[in-house]
């Protein structure tokens, strides 16, 4: 990709067929360059309206009646929509609880389904909360179970061969983040799933950093289980409930280890003993947080309207553009590319490394109003969200990064880290 | 209590010092008699405003920055407020996840803390989801663990002696709903806790039907653990996140069995291994649903402003009034009192039994716009919420119940049950 960086953004934006979607989001501060939709997606205008309807009408006026009329089936109704983003069938996904709780449920269920296999395989590119949950689940699953964390050779990617060496007939389950949170490296879902299945292991994908950014093919690849969050590329709102996916033929065999009334067959009979619902709903537990849950829908609708192929095409084009700009303008200042070069193996953010990354990130946010985020040890993550990120914003962000380092704007900030960004 | 039911409501409302609080709620349909705040509390006006601020300002404009500024500490900041309703210290409560998930966490943690005691004791008045969760937790805790469900002799109450007979030195944990969901029977928290502690067992209270309806004394009674929901008397909104309580001195010894990043010390270091936070925050798991979580605050604030002693005094007066009306007007039509007569042992709803309860309830809602709820086999639950329920509404509801039976308005409805109400 050859770009004259000083001039390239405008024509790219002009020919961007997704550009009109930007108007569908609340952006009342155009001077803010927001490249952190991979942490918290922007507010869809429709969600703003939906929030009023939910609070004023459904809760305030409908009261308990809204449970029957509107809320009771939300987890699977929204799950069915999200399933389309996952390449899954409508009755294979469900929206409820946090990603961590969903992961716990599915890992414990999977281990019960593979009682004689001691090992769970993951990698050190996985999101730390996933690793903590695996540690939790294994502790409950008995002393013979063991977690194997495969090490990435470069802290950024994991070659299939390295992973393959860790999978064997005693592997119960392989758990990976499909797109990894630091480098945006994308595992080859089909190849890893094939590999695991060859040994009789189950595969569980955390697709938090993939869903809504690139088309997924859970069903086509034969994936067994998945979880993911809705507050990044789905623009579902802060801490919005997460989804889980269980391939249809596995559902009857898997048992929810946190069996609450919402997963029970006919819960309003209030029977003393648990009897699971027939389908995906058995993976529900308690009463879901309706306001946060229902507000996931508008963002999902926007993605379905835009189409994931178009979203992915623009995402690749934008990250390619960003990498070309990095090469010309930022590499000379000591920035490294901490994301894969190959767009097929890269999600929708680009991590740039710099020894002063933490302070640079802070100066960017506070002095220049460019918002990426920072992930230790040295990654400045620049996320593009094709529904609202412009090429002009990407270009401005690169110029801002350049200015922060060239003018040492970061020097006034302390080295220690606190909080989220 | 002697009341001429035709005339009694007006003077009671006139002298009600909590009456002004009704204005603090959205009630734009005064013809609807809502006696189901024990299932889903009404919408506080302040919550309506807070929802706009949360969505428009904090999410829409503040974006990721709101995590640092507003959201990250919400679980314990709101937990500290709820602690005042629990009779607990500020650092002993936390708001996150559903009641069922919180219960699972605390039960598994408690069982680990009592490894040599096989039995968990509960009763059949407990909310069924709690029983399902106990079954789940015990299944994970090993084959030697056993759940003992003490049977209520009358389906309505549980004498202390009956419970005492089930508690022994091999009891690890006693788990009860403080106010039970069908009859509103209230266990004697101090006596049960003493009893359990005498045998070295831990006690876990589900206070979902108590919190916000009557003053609680978790600390004073020495209670070990508690969970509860926020969408009933706290008016936190549909499915709003639940709280958990862990007595301060127990916190270091208990381990969260679903250890996610939000409970980790310094989660934004993204270390590979879990290390729990020092205090109550270790019982967090994943990212909490911020919109649903934050909207719990206005309802809690109203209760703190009103004062639980005044709330409880009005609640008792209203349920006494309702029972007096039942005796005069409804008992002759075949309604039974399925709640305790003694107000000290009764929460803030009154259950009236009738063989046609299911159909009567439906006719009430659809024909007469009186909204209680129904709990099998035959309970019509009439909940009073002192912050907004008037004596006039209680009286009208009784007249409506009378009319439905006297005029056989229920006869057109089918006998089978579906849905929530």
Interface residues (C-beta under 8 A of the other chain):
Chain A: X26 X28 X29 X32 X34 X36 X39 X40 X42 X43 X47 X48 X51 X52 X55 X56 X58 X59 X60 X61 X63 X64 X65 X66 X67 X68 X71 X72 X97 X98 X99 X100 X101 X104 X108 X124 X127 X128 X129 X131 X132 X133 X135 X136 X139 X140 X149 X229 X231 X237 X238 X239 X240 X241 X242 X256 X257 X258 X259 X260 X261 X262 X264 X267 X268 X269 X270 X271 X272 X273 X274 X285 X286 X287 X288 X289 X290 X291 X292 X293 X295 X365 X371 X373 X375 X376 X417 X418 X419 X420 X421
Chain B: X26 X28 X29 X32 X34 X36 X39 X40 X42 X43 X47 X48 X51 X52 X55 X56 X58 X59 X60 X61 X63 X64 X65 X66 X67 X68 X71 X72 X97 X98 X99 X100 X101 X104 X108 X124 X127 X128 X129 X131 X132 X133 X135 X136 X139 X140 X149 X229 X231 X237 X238 X239 X240 X241 X242 X256 X257 X258 X259 X260 X261 X262 X264 X267 X268 X269 X270 X271 X272 X273 X274 X285 X286 X287 X288 X289 X290 X291 X292 X293 X295 X365 X371 X373 X375 X376 X417 X418 X419 X420 X421
